[in-house]
Amino acid sequence: MEISIKPIVTEKATKLTDKLNRYTFRVSPDANKYQIKQLVEKLYGVKVVNVNTAVVRGKNKSRWTKSGLLRGKTSSYKKAFITVAEGETIDFYSNI
């Protein structure tokens, strides 16, 4: 089973990072906390203190166009909040 992990860089996630040393990732829906912890420690070389997860449900979307009403849905996903040890940081922009 392959677990995918992708950082979420928004204003709210950046505030969490600055205030609580907590990073936000979008992860595979079937990944558990232990797998997420091992993957983050291996990829970024940091000590993970805590992992919290949340499932973000998909939302219905609609918009009016010339051809009429278009309806769709955003996909649901799992979000992981990773707290790293004091004094350690994760640099998302190091390999750009």
C-alpha positions as CSV (number, residue, x, y, z in Angstrom):
1,M,0.0,0.0,0.0
2,E,1.4,3.3,-1.1
3,I,0.7,6.3,1.1
4,S,0.8,9.7,-0.5
5,I,1.4,12.9,1.5
6,K,1.3,16.5,0.4
7,P,1.8,19.7,2.4
8,I,-1.1,22.1,2.8
9,V,0.2,25.7,2.7
10,T,-2.6,28.1,3.5
11,E,-2.9,31.1,5.8
12,K,-4.6,29.0,8.5
13,A,-2.0,26.2,8.2
14,T,0.9,28.8,8.4
15,K,-0.5,30.3,11.5
16,L,-0.7,26.9,13.1
17,T,3.0,26.3,12.2
18,D,4.1,29.7,13.6
19,K,2.0,29.4,16.8
20,L,2.1,25.7,17.8
21,N,4.9,24.2,15.6
22,R,2.2,22.1,13.9
23,Y,2.3,21.3,10.1
24,T,-0.7,20.3,8.0
25,F,-0.6,17.6,5.3
26,R,-3.1,16.1,2.9
27,V,-2.7,12.3,3.2
28,S,-4.2,9.1,1.7
29,P,-7.7,8.3,3.2
30,D,-6.6,4.8,4.2
31,A,-3.4,5.9,6.1
32,N,-3.4,5.6,9.9
33,K,-1.6,7.8,12.4
34,Y,1.4,5.4,12.8
35,Q,2.0,5.2,9.1
36,I,1.8,9.0,8.7
37,K,4.2,9.5,11.6
38,Q,6.8,7.1,10.1
39,L,6.5,8.6,6.7
40,V,7.0,12.2,7.9
41,E,10.0,11.2,10.1
42,K,11.6,9.4,7.1
43,L,10.9,12.1,4.5
44,Y,11.7,15.3,6.6
45,G,14.1,13.9,9.3
46,V,12.2,15.4,12.2
47,K,10.9,13.9,15.5
48,V,7.1,13.7,15.4
49,V,5.5,14.3,18.8
50,N,1.8,14.1,17.9
51,V,-0.5,13.2,14.9
52,N,-4.1,14.3,14.6
53,T,-6.3,13.4,11.6
54,A,-9.5,14.7,10.2
55,V,-11.6,13.6,7.3
56,V,-12.8,16.6,5.2
57,R,-16.0,15.8,3.4
58,G,-16.7,16.7,-0.2
59,K,-19.0,19.6,-0.8
60,N,-21.7,20.1,-3.5
61,K,-20.9,22.9,-5.9
62,S,-23.1,24.5,-8.6
63,R,-22.8,27.5,-10.9
64,W,-24.9,29.2,-13.5
65,T,-23.5,29.4,-17.1
66,K,-24.9,30.2,-20.5
67,S,-25.8,26.6,-21.0
68,G,-27.6,26.4,-17.7
69,L,-26.9,25.1,-14.2
70,L,-23.7,23.0,-13.8
71,R,-23.5,20.8,-10.8
72,G,-20.6,18.9,-9.4
73,K,-18.9,17.8,-6.2
74,T,-15.5,18.3,-4.6
75,S,-13.7,15.1,-3.5
76,S,-13.3,14.2,0.2
77,Y,-9.9,13.8,1.7
78,K,-8.0,13.1,4.9
79,K,-6.0,15.9,6.6
80,A,-3.2,15.2,9.1
81,F,-1.9,17.7,11.7
82,I,1.7,16.9,12.6
83,T,3.2,18.3,15.8
84,V,7.0,18.2,15.7
85,A,9.5,18.4,18.6
86,E,10.5,21.7,20.0
87,G,13.2,23.4,18.0
88,E,12.7,21.3,14.8
89,T,11.2,22.7,11.6
90,I,10.1,21.3,8.2
91,D,11.2,23.4,5.2
92,F,8.8,22.8,2.3
93,Y,10.7,25.1,-0.1
94,S,14.2,23.6,0.3
95,N,14.1,21.6,-3.0
96,I,12.6,24.2,-5.3
